[in-house]
């Protein structure tokens, strides 16, 4: 009986000799975001000042497996990118006193078996890849082959060390000029993405539903950036009150509200995080406007409390007080406003269980490994970028609210830069009033 197995190409000398020949040398320089290497060098200097004499080891990470032998898209570890400006998969950085040595998987080029046999690094599989020397020249650091990595030095802080993650998170709270420029780009692209989504609302109502709109934004983000910075939220009607409605598998319902929480991640991996709630058919009903107007008042109260020297929680408390008073006026609180706002009450949080904002940067919930006293317990400072995002979420099956409010969910979220003199709303190009959103939506859906 003949052997029906396909030949192993690496064991066929004639094939190996032939495939090694006849290849030109394509361009292979690393495609770095301008300024990324210089920004990373400045970040390493800040780390050296925070941890003098300490050796730090961070890894870029690997793409997780989706199923069997297929993987999700790779996204570099945020701390690794902040320190190196490099987004290469499976890389390791050893950093000490502001200097870095990177260990990268070398590409497999013509003449090497891996060129055609290695699906991870063979150029026949993944395309032209920079050499280690090209990486070194672009990044301004020493770059060595990953197989030469000698192992973690004794006494080094590594990525699984909570102290290191905490130090890096707190350093990343204050954005430099380059990072702020990246976040401006992320927000600007996100505003454009919102417009692209709004234009598709009539089509989504006809067919495709929430998923059509989610796909519209994600396509835009991938075209003009690295992709969406997080799973895009598109909630129509009774799905809008669900805080993280990322399934997006329902219809877009005429006459209902459409909650859009989306952000473009730039090629430098900095992300925006913006939310608007628009009327799918172009106009708010009286009940929808009632809810939206209360959220808007809370949002404006929160925005007014963002500025240097103010407690990070100031905008949270300001927005929550407006929400609590509004709910009390509507007869939805079983206690007084003061009781609801007390630490032992919080009854209003039934309709707003999430926080009002968070730091923003390389991660959508940036700096999350910080100490509590350095995050919520700290004062705001120039260079911080954060979100303000109050909302009200009346679930369709919540019998504590009147029928006309059930199934209404509203969130308004803006991205703010704390400045020396106050704050700048980076996403102010999107309207926040009900009438403004009606006009904005009609202009793009007509």
LINBELJO-V332026 format. One record per helix or strand of 3 or more residues. SS is the DSSP state (H for helix, E for strand). FROM is the first residue (numbers start at 1). LEN is the number of residues. If there is no record, write none. Layout:
ss:SS from:FROM len:LEN
ss:SS from:FROM len:LEN
//
This chain:
ss:H from:9 len:3
ss:H from:13 len:7
ss:H from:36 len:15
ss:E from:55 len:5
ss:E from:65 len:3
ss:H from:78 len:7
ss:E from:92 len:5
ss:E from:99 len:6
ss:H from:114 len:4
ss:H from:123 len:4
ss:H from:132 len:8
ss:E from:142 len:4
ss:H from:146 len:3
ss:H from:162 len:10
ss:H from:177 len:23
ss:H from:201 len:6
ss:H from:209 len:16
ss:E from:233 len:4
ss:H from:237 len:3
ss:E from:257 len:6
ss:E from:274 len:6
ss:H from:286 len:18
ss:H from:314 len:16
ss:H from:337 len:5
ss:H from:347 len:5
ss:H from:372 len:3
ss:E from:385 len:4
ss:E from:391 len:4
ss:H from:403 len:3
ss:E from:408 len:4
ss:E from:413 len:7
ss:E from:422 len:4
ss:H from:434 len:12
//
